[in-house]
């Protein structure tokens, strides 16, 4: 899944769930569940370069915007929203440890499993599945 999908999911979980332990488990679990749904996403950069970072901006900028909108919309829940977003995107950041010899050994099994559960689809169908999911998530946000 795209980062923006995980961020929105974590923000909604953080806004809806007040127990930090339950929130943490749900947000972290949501990442793996969403990656298991057929989807499209770009390849994670193989290097840490400015050029690779710029390629990610169309996903990173809306993700930041969603986070900021949630923080300003629900200021009394900023800690829970931040926890939800952090846990929902954590597995993707752990993936970046493969660039470090020391960290890659620590997270090798998690990265292997995270890569194995990915169900990729062609671009159009894979993006449509994410759009449908996001629409359902927005309905949940405003109806519950």
DSSP file (Angstrom, degrees, kcal/mol; ACC not computed):
  #  RESIDUE AA STRUCTURE BP1 BP2  ACC     N-H-->O    O-->H-N    N-H-->O    O-->H-N    TCO  KAPPA ALPHA  PHI   PSI    X-CA   Y-CA   Z-CA
    1    1 A X              0   0    0      0, 0.0    40,-0.1     0, 0.0     2,-0.1   0.000 360.0 360.0 360.0 156.2    0.0    0.0    0.0
    2    2 A X    >>  -     0   0    0     38,-0.2     4,-1.5     1,-0.1     3,-0.6  -0.404 360.0-115.3 -71.4 154.2    1.0    3.6   -0.4
    3    3 A X  H 3> S+     0   0    0      1,-0.2     4,-2.7     2,-0.2     5,-0.2   0.882 114.9  60.8 -56.8 -40.8    2.3    5.4    2.6
    4    4 A X  H 3> S+     0   0    0      1,-0.2     4,-2.3     2,-0.2    -1,-0.2   0.848 102.4  51.8 -59.6 -35.6   -0.7    7.8    2.4
    5    5 A X  H <> S+     0   0    0     -3,-0.6     4,-2.1     2,-0.2    -1,-0.2   0.911 111.5  46.1 -67.6 -42.6   -3.1    4.8    2.9
    6    6 A X  H  X S+     0   0    0     -4,-1.5     4,-2.7     2,-0.2    -2,-0.2   0.891 112.4  51.3 -66.8 -39.2   -1.2    3.7    6.0
    7    7 A X  H  X S+     0   0    0     -4,-2.7     4,-2.5     2,-0.2    -2,-0.2   0.936 110.7  47.4 -64.0 -46.8   -1.1    7.2    7.4
    8    8 A X  H  X S+     0   0    0     -4,-2.3     4,-2.4     2,-0.2     5,-0.2   0.915 112.7  49.9 -61.2 -42.6   -4.8    7.7    7.0
    9    9 A X  H  X S+     0   0    0     -4,-2.1     4,-2.6     1,-0.2    -2,-0.2   0.944 112.3  46.6 -61.0 -48.8   -5.5    4.4    8.6
   10   10 A X  H  X S+     0   0    0     -4,-2.7     4,-2.5     1,-0.2    75,-0.3   0.875 112.0  51.5 -61.9 -38.1   -3.3    5.1   11.6
   11   11 A X  H  X S+     0   0    0     -4,-2.5     4,-1.9    73,-0.2    -1,-0.2   0.909 111.2  46.7 -66.8 -42.2   -4.8    8.6   12.0
   12   12 A X  H  X S+     0   0    0     -4,-2.4     4,-2.1     2,-0.2     5,-0.2   0.925 113.4  48.6 -65.9 -43.9   -8.4    7.2   12.0
   13   13 A X  H  X S+     0   0    0     -4,-2.6     4,-2.6     1,-0.2    -2,-0.2   0.929 112.3  49.5 -60.8 -44.1   -7.4    4.5   14.4
   14   14 A X  H  < S+     0   0    0     -4,-2.5    -1,-0.2     1,-0.2    67,-0.2   0.833 113.0  46.8 -63.5 -33.0   -5.8    7.1   16.6
   15   15 A X  H  < S+     0   0    0     -4,-1.9    -1,-0.2    -5,-0.1    -2,-0.2   0.813 120.0  38.1 -77.8 -30.8   -8.8    9.3   16.5
   16   16 A X  H  < S+     0   0    0     -4,-2.1     2,-0.5    -5,-0.1    -2,-0.2   0.752 107.7  63.1 -94.1 -27.0  -11.3    6.5   17.2
   17   17 A X     <  -     0   0    0     -4,-2.6    -1,-0.1    -5,-0.2     6,-0.0  -0.887  51.4-176.9-109.8 124.3   -9.4    4.3   19.8
   18   18 A X        +     0   0    0     -2,-0.5     2,-0.7    -3,-0.0    -1,-0.1   0.655  61.2  88.3 -94.8 -16.4   -8.5    5.8   23.2
   19   19 A X     >  -     0   0    0      1,-0.2     4,-3.0     2,-0.0     5,-0.2  -0.748  66.4-153.4 -84.8 115.3   -6.6    2.9   24.7
   20   20 A X  H  > S+     0   0    0     -2,-0.7     4,-2.3     1,-0.2    -1,-0.2   0.810  92.2  50.8 -61.4 -31.5   -3.0    3.3   23.7
   21   21 A X  H  > S+     0   0    0      2,-0.2     4,-2.3     1,-0.2    -1,-0.2   0.947 114.6  41.9 -71.6 -47.5   -2.2   -0.5   23.8
   22   22 A X  H  > S+     0   0    0      1,-0.2     4,-2.8     2,-0.2     5,-0.2   0.922 115.1  52.5 -62.7 -43.5   -5.2   -1.5   21.7
   23   23 A X  H  X S+     0   0    0     -4,-3.0     4,-3.0     1,-0.2     5,-0.3   0.926 109.0  49.4 -57.3 -47.5   -4.5    1.4   19.4
   24   24 A X  H  X S+     0   0    0     -4,-2.3     4,-2.5    -5,-0.2     5,-0.3   0.928 113.4  45.7 -59.4 -47.1   -0.8    0.3   19.0
   25   25 A X  H  X S+     0   0    0     -4,-2.3     4,-2.5     2,-0.2    -1,-0.2   0.914 115.8  45.8 -64.8 -43.3   -1.8   -3.3   18.2
   26   26 A X  H  X S+     0   0    0     -4,-2.8     4,-2.4     2,-0.2    -2,-0.2   0.928 114.6  46.7 -65.8 -45.0   -4.6   -2.2   15.7
   27   27 A X  H  X S+     0   0    0     -4,-3.0     4,-1.2    -5,-0.2    -2,-0.2   0.929 116.4  43.9 -65.8 -44.8   -2.4    0.3   13.9
   28   28 A X  H  X S+     0   0    0     -4,-2.5     4,-1.0    -5,-0.3     3,-0.5   0.931 116.0  47.8 -65.3 -44.9    0.6   -2.0   13.6
   29   29 A X  H  X S+     0   0    0     -4,-2.5     4,-2.2    -5,-0.3    -2,-0.2   0.843 103.5  62.7 -63.5 -33.6   -1.6   -4.9   12.6
   30   30 A X  H  X S+     0   0    0     -4,-2.4     4,-2.9     1,-0.2     5,-0.2   0.860  96.7  59.5 -61.1 -34.4   -3.4   -2.7   10.0
   31   31 A X  H  X S+     0   0    0     -4,-1.2     4,-2.1    -3,-0.5    -1,-0.2   0.950 109.5  40.7 -59.7 -49.2   -0.2   -2.2    8.2
   32   32 A X  H  X S+     0   0    0     -4,-1.0     4,-1.0     2,-0.2    -1,-0.2   0.873 114.9  52.1 -69.5 -37.2    0.3   -5.9    7.5
   33   33 A X  H  X S+     0   0    0     -4,-2.2     4,-0.8     1,-0.2     3,-0.4   0.924 111.1  47.4 -63.4 -44.5   -3.4   -6.5    6.8
   34   34 A X  H >< S+     0   0    0     -4,-2.9     3,-0.7     1,-0.2    -2,-0.2   0.879 109.1  53.6 -66.1 -37.2   -3.4   -3.7    4.2
   35   35 A X  H 3< S+     0   0    0     -4,-2.1    84,-1.7    -5,-0.2    -1,-0.2   0.735 103.6  58.3 -69.2 -19.8   -0.3   -5.0    2.6
   36   36 A X  H 3< S+     0   0    0     -4,-1.0     2,-0.3    -3,-0.4    -1,-0.2   0.734  88.3  88.0 -79.8 -24.0   -2.0   -8.3    2.2
   37   37 A X  S << S-     0   0    0     -4,-0.8    82,-0.4    -3,-0.7    93,-0.0  -0.575 100.7 -95.9 -72.7 135.3   -4.8   -6.8    0.2
   38   38 A X        +     0   0    0     -2,-0.3     2,-0.3    82,-0.1    82,-0.2  -0.318  68.8 145.2 -54.4 128.6   -4.0   -6.7   -3.5
   39   39 A X  B     -a  120   0A   0     80,-2.4    82,-2.5    -4,-0.2     2,-0.4  -0.933  46.0-115.2-155.3 171.6   -2.6   -3.3   -4.2
   40   40 A X        +     0   0    0     86,-0.7     2,-0.3    -2,-0.3   -38,-0.2  -0.951  36.1 157.8-115.9 140.6   -0.1   -1.3   -6.2
   41   41 A X        -     0   0    0     -2,-0.4   -39,-0.1    80,-0.2     2,-0.1  -0.976  39.2-101.5-152.3 162.9    2.9    0.6   -4.8
   42   42 A X        -     0   0    0     -2,-0.3     2,-0.2     1,-0.1     3,-0.0  -0.342  47.3 -89.8 -79.4 164.4    6.2    1.8   -6.0
   43   43 A X        -     0   0    0      1,-0.1     2,-0.2    -2,-0.1    -1,-0.1  -0.549  42.7-111.6 -74.0 138.6    9.5    0.1   -5.3
   44   44 A X        -     0   0    0     -2,-0.2    -1,-0.1     1,-0.1    -3,-0.0  -0.528  46.0 -97.8 -67.7 133.5   11.3    1.1   -2.1
   45   45 A X        -     0   0    0     -2,-0.2    -1,-0.1     1,-0.1     3,-0.0  -0.182  21.9-148.8 -56.2 143.7   14.4    3.0   -3.1
   46   46 A X  S    S+     0   0    0     -3,-0.1     2,-0.3    53,-0.0    -1,-0.1   0.600  81.7  40.1 -87.8 -13.3   17.6    0.9   -3.1
   47   47 A X  S    S-     0   0    0      2,-0.1     2,-1.1     0, 0.0    -2,-0.0  -0.927  80.0-122.4-132.2 158.1   19.7    3.9   -2.1
   48   48 A X        +     0   0    0     -2,-0.3     2,-0.3    51,-0.1     3,-0.0  -0.735  60.6 137.8 -98.1  83.3   19.3    6.9    0.2
   49   49 A X     >  -     0   0    0     -2,-1.1     4,-2.2     1,-0.1     5,-0.1  -0.873  65.7-117.5-127.1 160.4   19.7    9.7   -2.2
   50   50 A X  H  > S+     0   0    0     -2,-0.3     4,-2.6     1,-0.2     5,-0.2   0.893 115.2  56.2 -61.1 -40.5   18.0   13.0   -2.9
   51   51 A X  H  > S+     0   0    0      1,-0.2     4,-1.3     2,-0.2    -1,-0.2   0.913 109.6  45.0 -59.5 -44.1   16.9   11.8   -6.3
   52   52 A X  H  > S+     0   0    0      1,-0.2     4,-0.8     2,-0.2    -1,-0.2   0.887 111.7  53.2 -67.4 -38.9   15.1    8.8   -4.8
   53   53 A X  H >X S+     0   0    0     -4,-2.2     3,-1.1     1,-0.2     4,-0.6   0.913 104.6  54.6 -62.5 -43.2   13.6   10.9   -2.0
   54   54 A X  H >< S+     0   0    0     -4,-2.6     3,-1.0     1,-0.3     4,-0.4   0.851 101.8  58.9 -60.4 -35.0   12.1   13.3   -4.6
   55   55 A X  H 3< S+     0   0    0     -4,-1.3     3,-0.4     1,-0.2    -1,-0.3   0.777 104.7  51.6 -64.0 -25.7   10.4   10.4   -6.4
   56   56 A X  H XX S+     0   0    0     -3,-1.1     4,-2.4    -4,-0.8     3,-2.0   0.584  82.0  93.7 -87.6 -10.9    8.6    9.6   -3.1
   57   57 A X  H <X S+     0   0    0     -3,-1.0     4,-2.6    -4,-0.6     5,-0.4   0.821  74.6  63.2 -56.4 -36.7    7.2   13.2   -2.6
   58   58 A X  H 34 S+     0   0    0     -3,-0.4     4,-0.3    -4,-0.4    -1,-0.3   0.738 116.0  33.7 -62.5 -17.4    3.9   12.5   -4.3
   59   59 A X  H <> S+     0   0    0     -3,-2.0     4,-1.2     2,-0.1    -2,-0.2   0.774 119.5  49.7 -99.3 -37.9    3.2   10.0   -1.5
   60   60 A X  H  X S+     0   0    0     -4,-2.4     4,-2.4     2,-0.2     5,-0.2   0.921 106.3  53.8 -70.5 -45.5    5.0   11.7    1.4
   61   61 A X  H  X S+     0   0    0     -4,-2.6     4,-2.4     1,-0.2    -1,-0.2   0.920 110.2  44.6 -62.6 -46.9    3.5   15.2    1.0
   62   62 A X  H  > S+     0   0    0     -5,-0.4     4,-2.6    -4,-0.3    -1,-0.2   0.858 111.9  55.9 -64.2 -30.6   -0.2   14.0    1.1
   63   63 A X  H  X S+     0   0    0     -4,-1.2     4,-2.1     2,-0.2    -2,-0.2   0.929 109.2  44.8 -64.4 -44.8    0.7   11.8    4.0
   64   64 A X  H  X S+     0   0    0     -4,-2.4     4,-2.7     2,-0.2     5,-0.2   0.913 112.4  52.8 -63.6 -42.8    2.1   14.8    6.0
   65   65 A X  H  X S+     0   0    0     -4,-2.4     4,-2.7     2,-0.2    -2,-0.2   0.920 108.7  49.2 -60.2 -45.2   -1.0   16.8    5.0
   66   66 A X  H  X S+     0   0    0     -4,-2.6     4,-2.4     2,-0.2    -1,-0.2   0.930 111.7  49.4 -60.2 -46.0   -3.4   14.2    6.3
   67   67 A X  H  X S+     0   0    0     -4,-2.1     4,-2.4     1,-0.2    -2,-0.2   0.936 112.6  46.8 -58.8 -47.9   -1.5   13.9    9.6
   68   68 A X  H  X S+     0   0    0     -4,-2.7     4,-2.5     1,-0.2     5,-0.2   0.899 110.5  52.6 -63.6 -41.5   -1.5   17.7   10.0
   69   69 A X  H  X S+     0   0    0     -4,-2.7     4,-2.3     1,-0.2    -1,-0.2   0.919 110.9  47.7 -60.9 -43.4   -5.2   17.9    9.2
   70   70 A X  H  X S+     0   0    0     -4,-2.4     4,-2.4     2,-0.2    -2,-0.2   0.917 110.9  51.0 -63.8 -42.6   -6.0   15.3   11.8
   71   71 A X  H  < S+     0   0    0     -4,-2.4    -2,-0.2     1,-0.2    -1,-0.2   0.908 115.6  41.5 -62.4 -42.2   -3.9   17.0   14.4
   72   72 A X  H >< S+     0   0    0     -4,-2.5     3,-0.5     1,-0.2    -1,-0.2   0.816 116.1  49.6 -75.8 -29.4   -5.6   20.3   13.8
   73   73 A X  H 3< S+     0   0    0     -4,-2.3    -2,-0.2     1,-0.2    -1,-0.2   0.827 127.1  24.1 -76.1 -32.0   -9.0   18.7   13.6
   74   74 A X  T >< S+     0   0    0     -4,-2.4     3,-2.1    -5,-0.2    -1,-0.2  -0.533  71.6 162.6-131.2  64.5   -8.6   16.7   16.8
   75   75 A X  G X  S+     0   0    0     -3,-0.5     3,-1.2     1,-0.3     4,-0.2   0.794  73.9  58.8 -61.3 -29.9   -6.0   18.7   18.8
   76   76 A X  G 3  S+     0   0    0      1,-0.2    -1,-0.3     2,-0.1     3,-0.2   0.606 108.5  47.2 -74.2  -9.1   -6.9   17.0   22.1
   77   77 A X  G <> S+     0   0    0     -3,-2.1     4,-2.8    -6,-0.2     5,-0.3   0.124  73.1 117.8-114.2  18.8   -6.1   13.6   20.5
   78   78 A X  H <> S+     0   0    0     -3,-1.2     4,-2.4     1,-0.2     5,-0.2   0.844  75.1  51.9 -59.7 -35.6   -2.8   14.5   18.9
   79   79 A X  H  > S+     0   0    0      2,-0.2     4,-2.4    -4,-0.2    -1,-0.2   0.939 113.2  43.6 -67.3 -45.1   -0.8   12.0   21.0
   80   80 A X  H  > S+     0   0    0      2,-0.2     4,-2.6     1,-0.2    -2,-0.2   0.894 114.7  49.6 -67.3 -39.6   -3.1    9.1   20.1
   81   81 A X  H  X S+     0   0    0     -4,-2.8     4,-2.7   -67,-0.2     5,-0.2   0.920 111.7  49.0 -64.3 -43.1   -3.2   10.2   16.4
   82   82 A X  H  X S+     0   0    0     -4,-2.4     4,-2.6    -5,-0.3    -2,-0.2   0.910 112.1  48.7 -63.2 -42.1    0.6   10.4   16.4
   83   83 A X  H  X S+     0   0    0     -4,-2.4     4,-2.5     2,-0.2     5,-0.2   0.922 112.1  49.3 -62.5 -44.1    0.9    7.0   17.9
   84   84 A X  H  X S+     0   0    0     -4,-2.6     4,-2.1     2,-0.2   -73,-0.2   0.925 114.0  44.4 -61.5 -46.3   -1.6    5.5   15.4
   85   85 A X  H  X S+     0   0    0     -4,-2.7     4,-1.6   -75,-0.3     5,-0.2   0.925 113.4  51.3 -64.9 -44.7    0.2    7.0   12.4
   86   86 A X  H  X S+     0   0    0     -4,-2.6     4,-1.3    -5,-0.2     3,-0.3   0.934 113.7  43.0 -59.5 -47.8    3.6    6.0   13.8
   87   87 A X  H  < S+     0   0    0     -4,-2.5     4,-0.5     1,-0.2    -1,-0.2   0.855 111.0  55.9 -68.4 -34.1    2.6    2.4   14.3
   88   88 A X  H  < S+     0   0    0     -4,-2.1    -1,-0.2    -5,-0.2    -2,-0.2   0.782 118.1  33.0 -70.6 -26.0    0.8    2.2   11.0
   89   89 A X  H >X S+     0   0    0     -4,-1.6     4,-1.5    -3,-0.3     3,-1.0   0.529  91.2  97.5-105.2  -7.7    3.9    3.2    9.0
   90   90 A X  H 3X S+     0   0    0     -4,-1.3     4,-2.5     1,-0.3     3,-0.3   0.868  78.0  56.7 -52.2 -45.5    6.6    1.6   11.2
   91   91 A X  H 3> S+     0   0    0     -4,-0.5     4,-1.4     1,-0.2    -1,-0.3   0.858 105.9  51.6 -58.3 -33.4    7.0   -1.6    9.1
   92   92 A X  H <> S+     0   0    0     -3,-1.0     4,-0.7     2,-0.2    -1,-0.2   0.866 110.6  47.9 -70.9 -34.2    7.8    0.5    6.0
   93   93 A X  H >< S+     0   0    0     -4,-1.5     3,-0.7    -3,-0.3     4,-0.3   0.859 107.0  56.1 -72.7 -34.0   10.4    2.4    8.0
   94   94 A X  H >< S+     0   0    0     -4,-2.5     3,-1.9     1,-0.2     4,-0.2   0.860  97.9  64.4 -62.5 -33.6   11.9   -0.8    9.3
   95   95 A X  H >< S+     0   0    0     -4,-1.4     3,-1.5     1,-0.3    -1,-0.2   0.843  92.1  63.4 -56.7 -33.6   12.2   -1.9    5.6
   96   96 A X  G X< S+     0   0    0     -3,-0.7     3,-1.7    -4,-0.7    -1,-0.3   0.644  81.0  81.9 -68.4 -13.6   14.7    1.0    5.2
   97   97 A X  G X   +     0   0    0     -3,-1.9     3,-2.1    -4,-0.3     7,-0.4   0.667  69.0  82.2 -66.2 -13.8   17.1   -0.7    7.7
   98   98 A X  G <  S+     0   0    0     -3,-1.5    -1,-0.3     1,-0.3    -2,-0.1   0.678  81.1  65.3 -65.5 -13.3   18.3   -2.9    4.9
   99   99 A X  G <  S+     0   0    0     -3,-1.7     2,-0.5    -4,-0.1    -1,-0.3   0.571  94.8  68.4 -81.2  -9.8   20.6    0.0    4.0
  100  100 A X  S <> S-     0   0    0     -3,-2.1     4,-2.8     1,-0.1     5,-0.2  -0.945  71.8-150.6-114.7 125.0   22.5   -0.5    7.2
  101  101 A X  H  > S+     0   0    0     -2,-0.5     4,-1.0     1,-0.2    -1,-0.1   0.910  98.6  43.8 -59.5 -42.8   24.6   -3.6    7.8
  102  102 A X  H  > S+     0   0    0      1,-0.2     4,-1.1     2,-0.2     3,-0.3   0.946 119.2  40.6 -68.7 -48.5   24.0   -3.6   11.6
  103  103 A X  H  > S+     0   0    0      1,-0.2     4,-2.2     2,-0.2    -2,-0.2   0.838 106.0  64.0 -70.9 -32.5   20.3   -2.8   11.5
  104  104 A X  H  < S+     0   0    0     -4,-2.8     4,-0.4    -7,-0.4    -1,-0.2   0.861 101.9  51.2 -62.1 -33.9   19.5   -5.1    8.6
  105  105 A X  H >< S+     0   0    0     -4,-1.0     3,-0.6    -3,-0.3     4,-0.3   0.901 109.6  50.2 -67.4 -40.6   20.6   -8.1   10.7
  106  106 A X  H 3< S+     0   0    0     -4,-1.1     3,-0.3     1,-0.2    -2,-0.2   0.905 122.1  31.4 -64.2 -42.2   18.3   -7.1   13.6
  107  107 A X  T 3X S+     0   0    0     -4,-2.2     4,-2.8     1,-0.2     5,-0.3   0.237  85.2 112.8-102.7  12.7   15.3   -6.6   11.4
  108  108 A X  H <> S+     0   0    0     -3,-0.6     4,-2.2    -4,-0.4    -1,-0.2   0.888  79.8  44.6 -55.3 -46.9   16.1   -9.3    8.7
  109  109 A X  H  > S+     0   0    0     -4,-0.3     4,-2.5    -3,-0.3    -1,-0.2   0.887 114.1  49.1 -69.4 -39.0   13.2  -11.7    9.7
  110  110 A X  H  > S+     0   0    0      2,-0.2     4,-3.0    -4,-0.2    -2,-0.2   0.934 113.2  47.4 -64.8 -45.2   10.6   -8.8    9.9
  111  111 A X  H  X S+     0   0    0     -4,-2.8     4,-2.2     2,-0.2    -2,-0.2   0.890 111.6  51.0 -63.8 -39.0   11.7   -7.4    6.5
  112  112 A X  H  X S+     0   0    0     -4,-2.2     4,-1.8    -5,-0.3    -2,-0.2   0.956 114.5  42.6 -62.0 -50.0   11.6  -10.9    5.0
  113  113 A X  H  X S+     0   0    0     -4,-2.5     4,-1.7     1,-0.2    -2,-0.2   0.910 111.9  54.2 -64.4 -42.6    8.0  -11.5    6.3
  114  114 A X  H  X S+     0   0    0     -4,-3.0     4,-0.5     1,-0.2    -1,-0.2   0.893 110.7  47.1 -58.4 -40.8    6.9   -8.0    5.4
  115  115 A X  H >< S+     0   0    0     -4,-2.2     3,-0.5    -5,-0.2    -1,-0.2   0.847 109.2  54.4 -68.9 -34.3    8.1   -8.6    1.8
  116  116 A X  H 3< S+     0   0    0     -4,-1.8    -2,-0.2     1,-0.2    -1,-0.2   0.796 103.8  53.6 -72.5 -29.0    6.4  -12.0    1.6
  117  117 A X  H 3< S+     0   0    0     -4,-1.7    -1,-0.2    -5,-0.1    -2,-0.2   0.624  80.7 114.1 -83.7 -10.5    2.9  -10.8    2.6
  118  118 A X    <<  -     0   0    0     -4,-0.5     2,-0.6    -3,-0.5   -82,-0.2  -0.380  49.0-164.3 -62.4 131.2    2.8   -8.1   -0.1
  119  119 A X        -     0   0    0    -84,-1.7   -80,-2.4   -82,-0.4     2,-0.3  -0.900  12.7-166.4-118.1  99.9    0.1   -8.8   -2.7
  120  120 A X  B     -a   39   0A   0     -2,-0.6     2,-0.3   -82,-0.2   -80,-0.2  -0.605   6.8-175.4 -90.8 147.5    0.9   -6.5   -5.7
  121  121 A X        -     0   0    0    -82,-2.5   -80,-0.2    -2,-0.3   -82,-0.0  -0.798  40.5 -72.1-129.4 170.5   -1.5   -5.9   -8.5
  122  122 A X     >  -     0   0    0     -2,-0.3     4,-3.0     1,-0.1     5,-0.3  -0.284  57.1-100.9 -64.4 159.7   -1.3   -4.0  -11.8
  123  123 A X  H  > S+     0   0    0      1,-0.2     4,-2.2     2,-0.2     5,-0.2   0.875 115.5  42.6 -54.6 -51.9   -1.2   -0.3  -11.3
  124  124 A X  H  > S+     0   0    0      2,-0.2     4,-2.4     1,-0.2    -1,-0.2   0.965 120.6  39.8 -64.8 -54.0   -4.8    0.6  -12.2
  125  125 A X  H  > S+     0   0    0      1,-0.2     4,-2.1     2,-0.2    -1,-0.2   0.882 116.0  53.3 -63.3 -37.1   -6.5   -2.2  -10.3
  126  126 A X  H  X S+     0   0    0     -4,-3.0     4,-1.0     1,-0.2   -86,-0.7   0.849 111.7  44.3 -67.2 -34.7   -4.1   -1.8   -7.4
  127  127 A X  H  X S+     0   0    0     -4,-2.2     4,-2.3    -5,-0.3    -1,-0.2   0.853 109.4  57.0 -76.2 -35.3   -4.8    1.8   -7.1
  128  128 A X  H  X S+     0   0    0     -4,-2.4     4,-2.6     1,-0.2     5,-0.2   0.908 103.4  53.9 -61.8 -41.5   -8.6    1.3   -7.4
  129  129 A X  H  X S+     0   0    0     -4,-2.1     4,-2.0     1,-0.2    -1,-0.2   0.885 110.5  47.2 -60.9 -37.1   -8.5   -1.1   -4.4
  130  130 A X  H  X S+     0   0    0     -4,-1.0     4,-2.8     2,-0.2    -1,-0.2   0.880 110.1  51.5 -71.9 -37.6   -6.8    1.6   -2.3
  131  131 A X  H  X S+     0   0    0     -4,-2.3     4,-2.4     2,-0.2    -2,-0.2   0.919 111.1  48.3 -64.4 -43.2   -9.3    4.3   -3.4
  132  132 A X  H  X S+     0   0    0     -4,-2.6     4,-2.2     2,-0.2    -2,-0.2   0.926 112.7  48.8 -62.3 -44.3  -12.2    2.0   -2.4
  133  133 A X  H  X S+     0   0    0     -4,-2.0     4,-2.4    -5,-0.2    -2,-0.2   0.932 111.3  48.9 -60.9 -46.7  -10.5    1.3    0.9
  134  134 A X  H  X S+     0   0    0     -4,-2.8     4,-2.3     1,-0.2    -1,-0.2   0.895 109.5  52.8 -62.2 -40.3   -9.9    5.0    1.6
  135  135 A X  H  X S+     0   0    0     -4,-2.4     4,-2.0     1,-0.2    -1,-0.2   0.924 110.7  47.2 -61.3 -44.2  -13.5    5.8    0.7
  136  136 A X  H  X S+     0   0    0     -4,-2.2     4,-2.3     1,-0.2    -2,-0.2   0.892 110.7  52.5 -63.4 -39.2  -14.7    3.2    3.2
  137  137 A X  H  X S+     0   0    0     -4,-2.4     4,-2.5     2,-0.2    -2,-0.2   0.888 108.3  49.9 -64.8 -39.8  -12.3    4.6    5.8
  138  138 A X  H  X S+     0   0    0     -4,-2.3     4,-1.9     2,-0.2    -1,-0.2   0.889 109.1  52.2 -66.3 -39.0  -13.7    8.1    5.3
  139  139 A X  H  X S+     0   0    0     -4,-2.0     4,-1.2     1,-0.2    -2,-0.2   0.928 111.1  47.6 -61.1 -44.5  -17.2    6.8    5.7
  140  140 A X  H  X S+     0   0    0     -4,-2.3     4,-2.0     1,-0.2     3,-0.4   0.912 108.4  55.8 -62.2 -42.6  -16.2    5.1    9.0
  141  141 A X  H  < S+     0   0    0     -4,-2.5    -1,-0.2     1,-0.2    -2,-0.2   0.893 116.5  34.7 -57.5 -42.0  -14.5    8.3   10.2
  142  142 A X  H  < S+     0   0    0     -4,-1.9    -1,-0.2     1,-0.1    -2,-0.2   0.530 120.5  46.6 -95.5  -5.9  -17.6   10.4    9.8
  143  143 A X  H  <        0   0    0     -4,-1.2    -2,-0.2    -3,-0.4    -3,-0.2   0.691 360.0 360.0-108.4 -21.4  -20.3    7.8   10.7
  144  144 A X     <        0   0    0     -4,-2.0    -2,-0.1    -5,-0.2    -3,-0.1   0.440 360.0 360.0-100.7 360.0  -19.0    6.2   13.9
